[in-house]
Amino acid sequence: MRAVQVTRLDGPDAVEVNEIDEPGGEDGTVVIEVHAAGVTYPDVLLTRGEYQFKPELPFVPGSEVAGVVRSAPEDSRFRPGDRVAAFPAFGGFAETVAVDPRLVFPLPEEVGFAAGAGLPMNYLTVHFALIRRGRLQPHECVLVHGAGGGVGTAAIQLARAYGARVIAVVSSDAKADAAREAGANEVVTADGFRDEVARITEGRGVDMIVDPVGGDRFTDSLRSLAPEGRLLVIGFTGGEIPTVKVNRLLLNNTAVIGVAWGAHFLRDMDYPAIQWADLAQLIRTGDLAPVLGSAYPLERAAEAIRELDERRATGKVLLEVR
């Protein structure tokens, strides 16, 4: 089969498309014929050896896919021909992938494969962030950084679905359009966002901040929290890992909360399926629907990864495999 492989650790140009053996599913996995694969920021880090997991070279990146089941264990809930989304963690940038049955999810007929490939990582991550870690309540106000990207648009949609008001922070007009398409109530630019938040909330601040960016905006984020507000740390696409002086948290009873969905479900492998079931109706009705961005054929995987690396992506970047 054709597959994208990382062959050296010097960035997106380190990937190439090669012919490799197909997985057989003998180890109790579900074998999926991949129709679309989602491109994520960890794929960027993997091409440089900067991700916390460091597979041996060469390896196939790609953590989320959608497609059709080719084979499945008899004791699983899947059968050949089923439409599914899945989180293989690695191996998704290929024509076929084998996935642990606990990380395979039924894909409603109403949802296309492109949208399905954009669901597993981003939507399950933000569900874990907003609901389990952040304890989001209806009618709270949520600020979302990186709001034009895959994680950001997913956070906007899920927060709105649970009754929150959402302020989106973006860095370009194109990303502002993506945030509005996702349902943001207000859209502000990254430069000067603190003043805009103060204006919109009449000086109160926001109850929750979703931050997959980090970097130099972190301090102004803390200053934008309302009393008992929570800042959710999801990632550092801005490059710099910020630090916090804890007296800032003490003075206003605020909190900085780490969000590591992968670390959590590795201790409870049944958790992602529980999340998917919780979100299934919202997925079926279209309340949760990835804002789709660029789509590339498998042969142009390097370009897809580079788009995220250069922070040009709006919406969900995909590989079209079939």
C-alpha positions as protocol buffer text, in pm:
chain_id: "A"
residue {
  index: 1
  type: MET
  ca { x: 0 y: 0 z: 0 }
}
residue {
  index: 2
  type: ARG
  ca { x: 102 y: 366 z: -30 }
}
residue {
  index: 3
  type: ALA
  ca { x: 197 y: 538 z: 292 }
}
residue {
  index: 4
  type: VAL
  ca { x: 361 y: 860 z: 403 }
}
residue {
  index: 5
  type: GLN
  ca { x: 680 y: 795 z: 597 }
}
residue {
  index: 6
  type: VAL
  ca { x: 900 y: 1021 z: 806 }
}
residue {
  index: 7
  type: THR
  ca { x: 1248 y: 916 z: 701 }
}
residue {
  index: 8
  type: ARG
  ca { x: 1458 y: 1179 z: 880 }
}
residue {
  index: 9
  type: LEU
  ca { x: 1397 y: 1445 z: 1144 }
}
residue {
  index: 10
  type: ASP
  ca { x: 1438 y: 1777 z: 968 }
}
residue {
  index: 11
  type: GLY
  ca { x: 1083 y: 1905 z: 932 }
}
residue {
  index: 12
  type: PRO
  ca { x: 790 y: 1860 z: 690 }
}
residue {
  index: 13
  type: ASP
  ca { x: 1022 y: 1797 z: 393 }
}
residue {
  index: 14
  type: ALA
  ca { x: 1137 y: 1481 z: 572 }
}
residue {
  index: 15
  type: VAL
  ca { x: 826 y: 1292 z: 460 }
}
residue {
  index: 16
  type: GLU
  ca { x: 797 y: 1084 z: 146 }
}
residue {
  index: 17
  type: VAL
  ca { x: 541 y: 846 z: 0 }
}
residue {
  index: 18
  type: ASN
  ca { x: 656 y: 484 z: -19 }
}
residue {
  index: 19
  type: GLU
  ca { x: 514 y: 138 z: -77 }
}
residue {
  index: 20
  type: ILE
  ca { x: 498 y: -62 z: 248 }
}
residue {
  index: 21
  type: ASP
  ca { x: 324 y: -378 z: 366 }
}
residue {
  index: 22
  type: GLU
  ca { x: -43 y: -355 z: 461 }
}
residue {
  index: 23
  type: PRO
  ca { x: -143 y: -432 z: 822 }
}
residue {
  index: 24
  type: GLY
  ca { x: -316 y: -764 z: 865 }
}
residue {
  index: 25
  type: GLY
  ca { x: -512 y: -722 z: 1188 }
}
residue {
  index: 26
  type: GLU
  ca { x: -377 y: -1043 z: 1342 }
}
residue {
  index: 27
  type: ASP
  ca { x: -316 y: -864 z: 1672 }
}
residue {
  index: 28
  type: GLY
  ca { x: -684 y: -803 z: 1745 }
}
residue {
  index: 29
  type: THR
  ca { x: -700 y: -467 z: 1571 }
}
residue {
  index: 30
  type: VAL
  ca { x: -962 y: -323 z: 1339 }
}
residue {
  index: 31
  type: VAL
  ca { x: -824 y: -282 z: 986 }
}
residue {
  index: 32
  type: ILE
  ca { x: -961 y: 29 z: 815 }
}
residue {
  index: 33
  type: GLU
  ca { x: -944 y: 134 z: 451 }
}
residue {
  index: 34
  type: VAL
  ca { x: -861 y: 502 z: 493 }
}
residue {
  index: 35
  type: HIS
  ca { x: -1060 y: 754 z: 289 }
}
residue {
  index: 36
  type: ALA
  ca { x: -942 y: 1072 z: 467 }
}
residue {
  index: 37
  type: ALA
  ca { x: -685 y: 1152 z: 735 }
}
residue {
  index: 38
  type: GLY
  ca { x: -664 y: 1458 z: 959 }
}
residue {
  index: 39
  type: VAL
  ca { x: -339 y: 1652 z: 983 }
}
residue {
  index: 40
  type: THR
  ca { x: -256 y: 1772 z: 1335 }
}
residue {
  index: 41
  type: TYR
  ca { x: 13 y: 1982 z: 1502 }
}
residue {
  index: 42
  type: PRO
  ca { x: 177 y: 1673 z: 1659 }
}
residue {
  index: 43
  type: ASP
  ca { x: 248 y: 1560 z: 1301 }
}
residue {
  index: 44
  type: VAL
  ca { x: 459 y: 1874 z: 1263 }
}
residue {
  index: 45
  type: LEU
  ca { x: 650 y: 1798 z: 1582 }
}
residue {
  index: 46
  type: LEU
  ca { x: 701 y: 1435 z: 1480 }
}
residue {
  index: 47
  type: THR
  ca { x: 885 y: 1541 z: 1164 }
}
residue {
  index: 48
  type: ARG
  ca { x: 1146 y: 1709 z: 1385 }
}
residue {
  index: 49
  type: GLY
  ca { x: 1160 y: 1452 z: 1664 }
}
residue {
  index: 50
  type: GLU
  ca { x: 1012 y: 1709 z: 1905 }
}
residue {
  index: 51
  type: TYR
  ca { x: 699 y: 1519 z: 2010 }
}
residue {
  index: 52
  type: GLN
  ca { x: 685 y: 1338 z: 2344 }
}
residue {
  index: 53
  type: PHE
  ca { x: 656 y: 1006 z: 2161 }
}
residue {
  index: 54
  type: LYS
  ca { x: 955 y: 932 z: 1939 }
}
residue {
  index: 55
  type: PRO
  ca { x: 892 y: 633 z: 1712 }
}
residue {
  index: 56
  type: GLU
  ca { x: 1183 y: 465 z: 1541 }
}
residue {
  index: 57
  type: LEU
  ca { x: 1257 y: 581 z: 1185 }
}
residue {
  index: 58
  type: PRO
  ca { x: 1108 y: 534 z: 936 }
}
residue {
  index: 59
  type: PHE
  ca { x: 750 y: 562 z: 1063 }
}
residue {
  index: 60
  type: VAL
  ca { x: 407 y: 657 z: 931 }
}
residue {
  index: 61
  type: PRO
  ca { x: 251 y: 962 z: 1101 }
}
residue {
  index: 62
  type: GLY
  ca { x: -121 y: 1037 z: 1111 }
}
residue {
  index: 63
  type: SER
  ca { x: -332 y: 1018 z: 1425 }
}
residue {
  index: 64
  type: GLU
  ca { x: -691 y: 1041 z: 1299 }
}
residue {
  index: 65
  type: VAL
  ca { x: -873 y: 885 z: 1006 }
}
residue {
  index: 66
  type: ALA
  ca { x: -1212 y: 806 z: 862 }
}
residue {
  index: 67
  type: GLY
  ca { x: -1292 y: 517 z: 634 }
}
residue {
  index: 68
  type: VAL
  ca { x: -1446 y: 173 z: 599 }
}
residue {
  index: 69
  type: VAL
  ca { x: -1375 y: -137 z: 808 }
}
residue {
  index: 70
  type: ARG
  ca { x: -1203 y: -411 z: 613 }
}
residue {
  index: 71
  type: SER
  ca { x: -1178 y: -659 z: 902 }
}
residue {
  index: 72
  type: ALA
  ca { x: -1244 y: -661 z: 1276 }
}
residue {
  index: 73
  type: PRO
  ca { x: -1221 y: -904 z: 1568 }
}
residue {
  index: 74
  type: GLU
  ca { x: -1539 y: -1107 z: 1617 }
}
residue {
  index: 75
  type: ASP
  ca { x: -1576 y: -980 z: 1973 }
}
residue {
  index: 76
  type: SER
  ca { x: -1563 y: -615 z: 1865 }
}
residue {
  index: 77
  type: ARG
  ca { x: -1868 y: -402 z: 1782 }
}
residue {
  index: 78
  type: PHE
  ca { x: -1750 y: -353 z: 1421 }
}
residue {
  index: 79
  type: ARG
  ca { x: -1805 y: -550 z: 1102 }
}
residue {
  index: 80
  type: PRO
  ca { x: -1658 y: -525 z: 750 }
}
residue {
  index: 81
  type: GLY
  ca { x: -1821 y: -241 z: 560 }
}
residue {
  index: 82
  type: ASP
  ca { x: -1890 y: -24 z: 866 }
}
residue {
  index: 83
  type: ARG
  ca { x: -1820 y: 346 z: 826 }
}
residue {
  index: 84
  type: VAL
  ca { x: -1592 y: 462 z: 1108 }
}
residue {
  index: 85
  type: ALA
  ca { x: -1369 y: 735 z: 1243 }
}
residue {
  index: 86
  type: ALA
  ca { x: -1063 y: 630 z: 1442 }
}
residue {
  index: 87
  type: PHE
  ca { x: -763 y: 747 z: 1641 }
}
residue {
  index: 88
  type: PRO
  ca { x: -467 y: 524 z: 1548 }
}
residue {
  index: 89
  type: ALA
  ca { x: -214 y: 769 z: 1705 }
}
residue {
  index: 90
  type: PHE
  ca { x: 35 y: 669 z: 1431 }
}
residue {
  index: 91
  type: GLY
  ca { x: -3 y: 515 z: 1088 }
}
residue {
  index: 92
  type: GLY
  ca { x: -301 y: 711 z: 959 }
}
residue {
  index: 93
  type: PHE
  ca { x: -128 y: 865 z: 656 }
}
residue {
  index: 94
  type: ALA
  ca { x: -169 y: 544 z: 457 }
}
residue {
  index: 95
  type: GLU
  ca { x: -422 y: 361 z: 244 }
}
residue {
  index: 96
  type: THR
  ca { x: -489 y: 114 z: 526 }
}
residue {
  index: 97
  type: VAL
  ca { x: -438 y: 135 z: 902 }
}
residue {
  index: 98
  type: ALA
  ca { x: -486 y: -103 z: 1198 }
}
residue {
  index: 99
  type: VAL
  ca { x: -641 y: 45 z: 1512 }
}
residue {
  index: 100
  type: ASP
  ca { x: -722 y: -75 z: 1864 }
}
residue {
  index: 101
  type: PRO
  ca { x: -1101 y: -140 z: 1868 }
}
residue {
  index: 102
  type: ARG
  ca { x: -1137 y: 89 z: 2169 }
}
residue {
  index: 103
  type: LEU
  ca { x: -1020 y: 381 z: 1954 }
}
residue {
  index: 104
  type: VAL
  ca { x: -1257 y: 316 z: 1663 }
}
residue {
  index: 105
  type: PHE
  ca { x: -1590 y: 500 z: 1657 }
}
residue {
  index: 106
  type: PRO
  ca { x: -1906 y: 455 z: 1447 }
}
residue {
  index: 107
  type: LEU
  ca { x: -1946 y: 732 z: 1190 }
}
residue {
  index: 108
  type: PRO
  ca { x: -2307 y: 835 z: 1120 }
}
residue {
  index: 109
  type: GLU
  ca { x: -2426 y: 816 z: 760 }
}
residue {
  index: 110
  type: GLU
  ca { x: -2493 y: 1189 z: 775 }
}
residue {
  index: 111
  type: VAL
  ca { x: -2121 y: 1263 z: 821 }
}
residue {
  index: 112
  type: GLY
  ca { x: -1881 y: 1247 z: 527 }
}
residue {
  index: 113
  type: PHE
  ca { x: -1535 y: 1095 z: 551 }
}
residue {
  index: 114
  type: ALA
  ca { x: -1362 y: 1435 z: 532 }
}
residue {
  index: 115
  type: ALA
  ca { x: -1557 y: 1563 z: 830 }
}
residue {
  index: 116
  type: GLY
  ca { x: -1517 y: 1231 z: 1010 }
}
residue {
  index: 117
  type: ALA
  ca { x: -1138 y: 1250 z: 983 }
}
residue {
  index: 118
  type: GLY
  ca { x: -1148 y: 1589 z: 1155 }
}
residue {
  index: 119
  type: LEU
  ca { x: -1338 y: 1469 z: 1461 }
}
residue {
  index: 120
  type: PRO
  ca { x: -1130 y: 1231 z: 1679 }
}
residue {
  index: 121
  type: MET
  ca { x: -833 y: 1431 z: 1807 }
}
residue {
  index: 122
  type: ASN
  ca { x: -971 y: 1784 z: 1816 }
}
residue {
  index: 123
  type: TYR
  ca { x: -1324 y: 1717 z: 1937 }
}
residue {
  index: 124
  type: LEU
  ca { x: -1235 y: 1455 z: 2195 }
}
residue {
  index: 125
  type: THR
  ca { x: -954 y: 1679 z: 2320 }
}
residue {
  index: 126
  type: VAL
  ca { x: -1180 y: 1982 z: 2363 }
}
residue {
  index: 127
  type: HIS
  ca { x: -1454 y: 1767 z: 2518 }
}
residue {
  index: 128
  type: PHE
  ca { x: -1200 y: 1651 z: 2776 }
}
residue {
  index: 129
  type: ALA
  ca { x: -1081 y: 2011 z: 2819 }
}
residue {
  index: 130
  type: LEU
  ca { x: -1414 y: 2187 z: 2854 }
}
residue {
  index: 131
  type: ILE
  ca { x: -1616 y: 1926 z: 3038 }
}
residue {
  index: 132
  type: ARG
  ca { x: -1379 y: 1719 z: 3254 }
}
residue {
  index: 133
  type: ARG
  ca { x: -1092 y: 1960 z: 3316 }
}
residue {
  index: 134
  type: GLY
  ca { x: -1265 y: 2297 z: 3289 }
}
residue {
  index: 135
  type: ARG
  ca { x: -1610 y: 2202 z: 3429 }
}
residue {
  index: 136
  type: LEU
  ca { x: -1784 y: 2433 z: 3182 }
}
residue {
  index: 137
  type: GLN
  ca { x: -2123 y: 2562 z: 3292 }
}
residue {
  index: 138
  type: PRO
  ca { x: -2403 y: 2695 z: 3069 }
}
residue {
  index: 139
  type: HIS
  ca { x: -2398 y: 3073 z: 3014 }
}
residue {
  index: 140
  type: GLU
  ca { x: -2028 y: 3105 z: 3099 }
}
residue {
  index: 141
  type: CYS
  ca { x: -1806 y: 3312 z: 2871 }
}
residue {
  index: 142
  type: VAL
  ca { x: -1522 y: 3127 z: 2697 }
}
residue {
  index: 143
  type: LEU
  ca { x: -1223 y: 3282 z: 2519 }
}
residue {
  index: 144
  type: VAL
  ca { x: -1063 y: 3064 z: 2251 }
}
residue {
  index: 145
  type: HIS
  ca { x: -711 y: 3132 z: 2123 }
}
residue {
  index: 146
  type: GLY
  ca { x: -608 y: 2998 z: 1784 }
}
residue {
  index: 147
  type: ALA
  ca { x: -977 y: 3011 z: 1703 }
}
residue {
  index: 148
  type: GLY
  ca { x: -937 y: 2971 z: 1328 }
}
residue {
  index: 149
  type: GLY
  ca { x: -759 y: 2635 z: 1348 }
}
residue {
  index: 150
  type: GLY
  ca { x: -881 y: 2280 z: 1404 }
}
residue {
  index: 151
  type: VAL
  ca { x: -869 y: 2282 z: 1785 }
}
residue {
  index: 152
  type: GLY
  ca { x: -1005 y: 2637 z: 1800 }
}
residue {
  index: 153
  type: THR
  ca { x: -1306 y: 2579 z: 1577 }
}
residue {
  index: 154
  type: ALA
  ca { x: -1385 y: 2256 z: 1764 }
}
residue {
  index: 155
  type: ALA
  ca { x: -1371 y: 2442 z: 2097 }
}
residue {
  index: 156
  type: ILE
  ca { x: -1603 y: 2714 z: 1964 }
}
residue {
  index: 157
  type: GLN
  ca { x: -1861 y: 2462 z: 1846 }
}
residue {
  index: 158
  type: LEU
  ca { x: -1857 y: 2251 z: 2160 }
}
residue {
  index: 159
  type: ALA
  ca { x: -1869 y: 2548 z: 2396 }
}
residue {
  index: 160
  type: ARG
  ca { x: -2164 y: 2691 z: 2202 }
}
residue {
  index: 161
  type: ALA
  ca { x: -2338 y: 2351 z: 2204 }
}
residue {
  index: 162
  type: TYR
  ca { x: -2314 y: 2348 z: 2583 }
}
residue {
  index: 163
  type: GLY
  ca { x: -2461 y: 2696 z: 2614 }
}
residue {
  index: 164
  type: ALA
  ca { x: -2153 y: 2917 z: 2650 }
}
residue {
  index: 165
  type: ARG
  ca { x: -2081 y: 3256 z: 2496 }
}
residue {
  index: 166
  type: VAL
  ca { x: -1759 y: 3244 z: 2289 }
}
residue {
  index: 167
  type: ILE
  ca { x: -1501 y: 3511 z: 2212 }
}
residue {
  index: 168
  type: ALA
  ca { x: -1261 y: 3399 z: 1939 }
}
residue {
  index: 169
  type: VAL
  ca { x: -904 y: 3529 z: 1911 }
}
residue {
  index: 170
  type: VAL
  ca { x: -753 y: 3514 z: 1561 }
}
residue {
  index: 171
  type: SER
  ca { x: -451 y: 3642 z: 1370 }
}
residue {
  index: 172
  type: SER
  ca { x: -594 y: 3699 z: 1020 }
}
residue {
  index: 173
  type: ASP
  ca { x: -914 y: 3776 z: 831 }
}
residue {
  index: 174
  type: ALA
  ca { x: -928 y: 3422 z: 692 }
}
residue {
  index: 175
  type: LYS
  ca { x: -907 y: 3277 z: 1042 }
}
residue {
  index: 176
  type: ALA
  ca { x: -1174 y: 3522 z: 1158 }
}
residue {
  index: 177
  type: ASP
  ca { x: -1404 y: 3384 z: 887 }
}
residue {
  index: 178
  type: ALA
  ca { x: -1338 y: 3028 z: 1006 }
}
residue {
  index: 179
  type: ALA
  ca { x: -1413 y: 3125 z: 1367 }
}
residue {
  index: 180
  type: ARG
  ca { x: -1740 y: 3289 z: 1265 }
}
residue {
  index: 181
  type: GLU
  ca { x: -1833 y: 2983 z: 1059 }
}
residue {
  index: 182
  type: ALA
  ca { x: -1776 y: 2773 z: 1372 }
}
residue {
  index: 183
  type: GLY
  ca { x: -2022 y: 2994 z: 1561 }
}
residue {
  index: 184
  type: ALA
  ca { x: -1817 y: 3243 z: 1763 }
}
residue {
  index: 185
  type: ASN
  ca { x: -2025 y: 3520 z: 1920 }
}
residue {
  index: 186
  type: GLU
  ca { x: -1742 y: 3772 z: 1900 }
}
residue {
  index: 187
  type: VAL
  ca { x: -1415 y: 3771 z: 1704 }
}
residue {
  index: 188
  type: VAL
  ca { x: -1112 y: 3981 z: 1807 }
}
residue {
  index: 189
  type: THR
  ca { x: -754 y: 4003 z: 1683 }
}
residue {
  index: 190
  type: ALA
  ca { x: -463 y: 3863 z: 1881 }
}
residue {
  index: 191
  type: ASP
  ca { x: -299 y: 4205 z: 1902 }
}
residue {
  index: 192
  type: GLY
  ca { x: -476 y: 4391 z: 2179 }
}
residue {
  index: 193
  type: PHE
  ca { x: -718 y: 4110 z: 2263 }
}
residue {
  index: 194
  type: ARG
  ca { x: -703 y: 4192 z: 2634 }
}
residue {
  index: 195
  type: ASP
  ca { x: -857 y: 4537 z: 2584 }
}
residue {
  index: 196
  type: GLU
  ca { x: -1124 y: 4394 z: 2356 }
}
residue {
  index: 197
  type: VAL
  ca { x: -1215 y: 4126 z: 2611 }
}
residue {
  index: 198
  type: ALA
  ca { x: -1246 y: 4393 z: 2880 }
}
residue {
  index: 199
  type: ARG
  ca { x: -1474 y: 4593 z: 2652 }
}
residue {
  index: 200
  type: ILE
  ca { x: -1694 y: 4300 z: 2552 }
}
residue {
  index: 201
  type: THR
  ca { x: -1730 y: 4172 z: 2911 }
}
residue {
  index: 202
  type: GLU
  ca { x: -1763 y: 4522 z: 3059 }
}
residue {
  index: 203
  type: GLY
  ca { x: -1449 y: 4470 z: 3263 }
}
residue {
  index: 204
  type: ARG
  ca { x: -1553 y: 4140 z: 3422 }
}
residue {
  index: 205
  type: GLY
  ca { x: -1334 y: 3909 z: 3216 }
}
residue {
  index: 206
  type: VAL
  ca { x: -1403 y: 3557 z: 3090 }
}
residue {
  index: 207
  type: ASP
  ca { x: -1481 y: 3242 z: 3287 }
}
residue {
  index: 208
  type: MET
  ca { x: -1262 y: 3011 z: 3079 }
}
residue {
  index: 209
  type: ILE
  ca { x: -979 y: 3039 z: 2827 }
}
residue {
  index: 210
  type: VAL
  ca { x: -892 y: 2762 z: 2582 }
}
residue {
  index: 211
  type: ASP
  ca { x: -525 y: 2806 z: 2487 }
}
residue {
  index: 212
  type: PRO
  ca { x: -356 y: 2580 z: 2231 }
}
residue {
  index: 213
  type: VAL
  ca { x: -109 y: 2858 z: 2144 }
}
residue {
  index: 214
  type: GLY
  ca { x: 87 y: 2965 z: 2455 }
}
residue {
  index: 215
  type: GLY
  ca { x: 364 y: 3212 z: 2383 }
}
residue {
  index: 216
  type: ASP
  ca { x: 369 y: 3578 z: 2475 }
}
residue {
  index: 217
  type: ARG
  ca { x: -8 y: 3620 z: 2504 }
}
residue {
  index: 218
  type: PHE
  ca { x: -24 y: 3400 z: 2815 }
}
residue {
  index: 219
  type: THR
  ca { x: 11 y: 3679 z: 3073 }
}
residue {
  index: 220
  type: ASP
  ca { x: -262 y: 3889 z: 2914 }
}
residue {
  index: 221
  type: SER
  ca { x: -478 y: 3577 z: 2912 }
}
residue {
  index: 222
  type: LEU
  ca { x: -439 y: 3545 z: 3289 }
}
residue {
  index: 223
  type: ARG
  ca { x: -530 y: 3913 z: 3324 }
}
residue {
  index: 224
  type: SER
  ca { x: -844 y: 3851 z: 3117 }
}
residue {
  index: 225
  type: LEU
  ca { x: -989 y: 3593 z: 3357 }
}
residue {
  index: 226
  type: ALA
  ca { x: -1290 y: 3674 z: 3573 }
}
residue {
  index: 227
  type: PRO
  ca { x: -1280 y: 3576 z: 3942 }
}
residue {
  index: 228
  type: GLU
  ca { x: -1260 y: 3194 z: 3966 }
}
residue {
  index: 229
  type: GLY
  ca { x: -1176 y: 3178 z: 3596 }
}
residue {
  index: 230
  type: ARG
  ca { x: -985 y: 2883 z: 3447 }
}
residue {
  index: 231
  type: LEU
  ca { x: -716 y: 2887 z: 3179 }
}
residue {
  index: 232
  type: LEU
  ca { x: -687 y: 2554 z: 2997 }
}
residue {
  index: 233
  type: VAL
  ca { x: -339 y: 2478 z: 2861 }
}
residue {
  index: 234
  type: ILE
  ca { x: -378 y: 2256 z: 2554 }
}
residue {
  index: 235
  type: GLY
  ca { x: -58 y: 2316 z: 2358 }
}
residue {
  index: 236
  type: PHE
  ca { x: 210 y: 2554 z: 2239 }
}
residue {
  index: 237
  type: THR
  ca { x: 170 y: 2614 z: 1867 }
}
residue {
  index: 238
  type: GLY
  ca { x: 319 y: 2958 z: 1928 }
}
residue {
  index: 239
  type: GLY
  ca { x: 648 y: 2784 z: 2004 }
}
residue {
  index: 240
  type: GLU
  ca { x: 730 y: 2936 z: 2343 }
}
residue {
  index: 241
  type: ILE
  ca { x: 622 y: 2756 z: 2663 }
}
residue {
  index: 242
  type: PRO
  ca { x: 509 y: 3029 z: 2905 }
}
residue {
  index: 243
  type: THR
  ca { x: 552 y: 3041 z: 3281 }
}
residue {
  index: 244
  type: VAL
  ca { x: 316 y: 3172 z: 3546 }
}
residue {
  index: 245
  type: LYS
  ca { x: 376 y: 3355 z: 3872 }
}
residue {
  index: 246
  type: VAL
  ca { x: 139 y: 3182 z: 4108 }
}
residue {
  index: 247
  type: ASN
  ca { x: 59 y: 3499 z: 4302 }
}
residue {
  index: 248
  type: ARG
  ca { x: -150 y: 3601 z: 3998 }
}
residue {
  index: 249
  type: LEU
  ca { x: -367 y: 3295 z: 4062 }
}
residue {
  index: 250
  type: LEU
  ca { x: -394 y: 3368 z: 4434 }
}
residue {
  index: 251
  type: LEU
  ca { x: -512 y: 3726 z: 4398 }
}
residue {
  index: 252
  type: ASN
  ca { x: -819 y: 3649 z: 4187 }
}
residue {
  index: 253
  type: ASN
  ca { x: -888 y: 3284 z: 4275 }
}
residue {
  index: 254
  type: THR
  ca { x: -803 y: 3176 z: 3920 }
}
residue {
  index: 255
  type: ALA
  ca { x: -654 y: 2850 z: 3794 }
}
residue {
  index: 256
  type: VAL
  ca { x: -425 y: 2724 z: 3519 }
}
residue {
  index: 257
  type: ILE
  ca { x: -527 y: 2371 z: 3423 }
}
residue {
  index: 258
  type: GLY
  ca { x: -330 y: 2126 z: 3212 }
}
residue {
  index: 259
  type: VAL
  ca { x: -515 y: 1937 z: 2939 }
}
residue {
  index: 260
  type: ALA
  ca { x: -346 y: 1617 z: 2816 }
}
residue {
  index: 261
  type: TRP
  ca { x: -619 y: 1404 z: 2662 }
}
residue {
  index: 262
  type: GLY
  ca { x: -375 y: 1139 z: 2541 }
}
residue {
  index: 263
  type: ALA
  ca { x: -213 y: 1096 z: 2881 }
}
residue {
  index: 264
  type: HIS
  ca { x: -558 y: 1053 z: 3034 }
}
residue {
  index: 265
  type: PHE
  ca { x: -700 y: 795 z: 2795 }
}
residue {
  index: 266
  type: LEU
  ca { x: -380 y: 588 z: 2803 }
}
residue {
  index: 267
  type: ARG
  ca { x: -474 y: 519 z: 3166 }
}
residue {
  index: 268
  type: ASP
  ca { x: -839 y: 455 z: 3074 }
}
residue {
  index: 269
  type: MET
  ca { x: -864 y: 320 z: 2720 }
}
residue {
  index: 270
  type: ASP
  ca { x: -1245 y: 300 z: 2739 }
}
residue {
  index: 271
  type: TYR
  ca { x: -1275 y: 675 z: 2794 }
}
residue {
  index: 272
  type: PRO
  ca { x: -1266 y: 789 z: 2425 }
}
residue {
  index: 273
  type: ALA
  ca { x: -1563 y: 565 z: 2337 }
}
residue {
  index: 274
  type: ILE
  ca { x: -1756 y: 712 z: 2630 }
}
residue {
  index: 275
  type: GLN
  ca { x: -1675 y: 1060 z: 2499 }
}
residue {
  index: 276
  type: TRP
  ca { x: -1784 y: 968 z: 2147 }
}
residue {
  index: 277
  type: ALA
  ca { x: -2116 y: 838 z: 2278 }
}
residue {
  index: 278
  type: ASP
  ca { x: -2163 y: 1163 z: 2470 }
}
residue {
  index: 279
  type: LEU
  ca { x: -2106 y: 1365 z: 2151 }
}
residue {
  index: 280
  type: ALA
  ca { x: -2284 y: 1132 z: 1906 }
}
residue {
  index: 281
  type: GLN
  ca { x: -2612 y: 1322 z: 1886 }
}
residue {
  index: 282
  type: LEU
  ca { x: -2435 y: 1656 z: 1835 }
}
residue {
  index: 283
  type: ILE
  ca { x: -2226 y: 1498 z: 1558 }
}
residue {
  index: 284
  type: ARG
  ca { x: -2533 y: 1346 z: 1396 }
}
residue {
  index: 285
  type: THR
  ca { x: -2725 y: 1674 z: 1395 }
}
residue {
  index: 286
  type: GLY
  ca { x: -2431 y: 1875 z: 1264 }
}
residue {
  index: 287
  type: ASP
  ca { x: -2391 y: 2088 z: 1575 }
}
residue {
  index: 288
  type: LEU
  ca { x: -2037 y: 1951 z: 1583 }
}
residue {
  index: 289
  type: ALA
  ca { x: -1898 y: 1961 z: 1230 }
}
residue {
  index: 290
  type: PRO
  ca { x: -1534 y: 2035 z: 1152 }
}
residue {
  index: 291
  type: VAL
  ca { x: -1472 y: 2357 z: 964 }
}
residue {
  index: 292
  type: LEU
  ca { x: -1282 y: 2208 z: 673 }
}
residue {
  index: 293
  type: GLY
  ca { x: -975 y: 2383 z: 539 }
}
residue {
  index: 294
  type: SER
  ca { x: -720 y: 2268 z: 281 }
}
residue {
  index: 295
  type: ALA
  ca { x: -728 y: 1913 z: 145 }
}
residue {
  index: 296
  type: TYR
  ca { x: -425 y: 1748 z: -16 }
}
residue {
  index: 297
  type: PRO
  ca { x: -366 y: 1413 z: -187 }
}
residue {
  index: 298
  type: LEU
  ca { x: -139 y: 1169 z: -8 }
}
residue {
  index: 299
  type: GLU
  ca { x: 151 y: 1261 z: -237 }
}
residue {
  index: 300
  type: ARG
  ca { x: 144 y: 1620 z: -106 }
}
residue {
  index: 301
  type: ALA
  ca { x: 152 y: 1535 z: 263 }
}
residue {
  index: 302
  type: ALA
  ca { x: 461 y: 1751 z: 313 }
}
residue {
  index: 303
  type: GLU
  ca { x: 266 y: 2057 z: 195 }
}
residue {
  index: 304
  type: ALA
  ca { x: -19 y: 1977 z: 434 }
}
residue {
  index: 305
  type: ILE
  ca { x: 215 y: 1947 z: 731 }
}
residue {
  index: 306
  type: ARG
  ca { x: 399 y: 2263 z: 627 }
}
residue {
  index: 307
  type: GLU
  ca { x: 73 y: 2460 z: 626 }
}
residue {
  index: 308
  type: LEU
  ca { x: 34 y: 2386 z: 998 }
}
residue {
  index: 309
  type: ASP
  ca { x: 403 y: 2442 z: 1063 }
}
residue {
  index: 310
  type: GLU
  ca { x: 383 y: 2791 z: 913 }
}
residue {
  index: 311
  type: ARG
  ca { x: 57 y: 2868 z: 1099 }
}
residue {
  index: 312
  type: ARG
  ca { x: -132 y: 2932 z: 777 }
}
residue {
  index: 313
  type: ALA
  ca { x: -405 y: 2676 z: 838 }
}
residue {
  index: 314
  type: THR
  ca { x: -767 y: 2780 z: 867 }
}
residue {
  index: 315
  type: GLY
  ca { x: -1005 y: 2506 z: 972 }
}
residue {
  index: 316
  type: LYS
  ca { x: -914 y: 2140 z: 953 }
}
residue {
  index: 317
  type: VAL
  ca { x: -633 y: 2036 z: 715 }
}
residue {
  index: 318
  type: LEU
  ca { x: -685 y: 1694 z: 556 }
}
residue {
  index: 319
  type: LEU
  ca { x: -527 y: 1431 z: 337 }
}
residue {
  index: 320
  type: GLU
  ca { x: -763 y: 1276 z: 81 }
}
residue {
  index: 321
  type: VAL
  ca { x: -650 y: 915 z: 54 }
}
residue {
  index: 322
  type: ARG
  ca { x: -933 y: 762 z: -152 }
}
